């Protein structure tokens, strides 16, 4: 019988999944509906925030055991007699700081034969968008295959000697963050070859809260699909295991999926409350606040507005040399944005050619983002407000820099509304309506309460 911490998902009746506490079974269901038309609802009263009630004090959170350690403690039977492939990076560590690849390589009875590295590589040193080469792991001698080079999926040749595929990476709960989509594409390849797929789950560091637009499947291909492979909001509030279960069922994939849950995690708590080590999952996500801000500021990354890359604190600033920071601050103030304040600050992005950033070597005054109340703060709406006012004040200089902006903003109607200069409060109200509908589906796949 499956252990209480292990969720085993196959295609079957969803009712059975909900009835049994430690075996979840998923039914298939294709995403439906077409993209909404280019229309907006009339202005109405603000929609209630979708954040959960305040968490209990940090000391009330039990120490969290990541899925990796739960697997080794209780579920090695899944791996016995099988050749194991592992998708991982430097963020996947035990409570003592040991890398998942190192732990599994030395665990008796585990035959680890292949490592797969996502964006930024196995050790997490490559910059955003930089291709990553394969090779051999210097610590274990195990071959490394890149999932961020000529392909973003494991190939038939790379999976030829793999009997079971594991995934262990710390995600940050934002749709454009590529790791969970590396996971889902690997799930698709595993399904083609009859390979079971195991997610070693970890907490969502920015909690279960949801914010921003649900991506319409019709805008998935406007840019790299790896920055938005499936229909979730910008801030989706799920763990990697929950995303895997949702995708596996909702897309009708039906891979033989096992989710090893993170033991003791409560979804209304922040990463600092877990007792786990924070390891930067990528070069520019250096704190929980940066992870929280990223889920909104990533909208700005599709424009010529700077978000702090190349500074001491990426994803802590928003502005541009052509913007008057104080004038922008005055315009933002009319919205009474909750949980955040902005401080005009002078920065000079690095000139390091290895760092991908705008306005290298240019000194300018920008707005530093200081989150005063994480639970009240709505990063996506806040970014939408700033971009709207930046565009209104400097229509000749503001520009959408790439097609990724349409994917980030989620739909053709939202892109058209932004381009027309619609009031961001009206756009947000429609986003909230879409979120509420989507959250009813998400709740079927929640493993943590």
Number of C-alpha atoms within 10 A of each C-alpha: 5 10 12 13 21 26 24 21 24 23 19 15 13 18 13 14 22 15 11 11 13 17 21 27 24 28 20 19 13 11 13 9 9 9 15 12 11 12 10 15 9 8 12 9 8 11 14 8 14 17 18 14 10 11 15 10 9 13 10 11 18 14 15 19 21 26 25 28 20 19 24 16 9 13 17 14 12 14 20 13 11 18 16 22 24 24 28 26 28 24 23 29 25 17 16 8 14 13 19 23 25 13 16 19 19 12 12 11 14 20 18 24 18 23 25 25 28 27 26 25 25 26 15 20 17 17 17 15 11 15 17 22 15 17 13 13 16 9 9 12 12 16 16 23 25 25 26 24 17 10 10 19 23 22 14 13 8 17 18 9 14 22 19 21 26 23 28 28 26 28 24 31 30 29 26 26 21 22 28 29 25 24 28 22 18 23 28 18 19 24 17 12 14 12 19 18 28 26 28 26 27 25 32 25 27 30 25 24 20 28 25 29 28 26 25 23 20 16 23 22 15 14 16 14 19 23 21 29 23 25 23 28 29 29 27 28 28 30 27 29 30 22 22 26 31 24 25 25 23 21 16 16 21 22 24 19 27 23 27 26 28 25 21 16 24 22 23 23 22 20 21 14 18 22 15 19 15 18 16 17 23 22 15 21 20 17 19 17 17 19 25 26 29 29 29 25 28 24 24 24 21 20 17 18 28 23 28 25 23 24 18 14 16 23 28 22 26 23 25 23 15 15 19 18 23 15 12 20 19 11 17 20 11 8 12 9 16 16 16 17 18 18 15 19 14 12 20 17 21 20 15 11 8 11 18 15 20 19 18 17 13 14 14 19 21 29 24 21 19 15 20 12 12 18 20 18 21 27 26 26 21 22 21 23 20 21 24 21 21 26 20 14 16 13 11 8 11 19 14 16 13 13 15 25 20 22 29 30 28 28 24 19 18 25 18 15 18 18 12 9 13 14 15 21 18 19 22 21 21 18 21 22 13 16 21 13 11 16 16 10 12 20 12 17 23 18 23 17 8
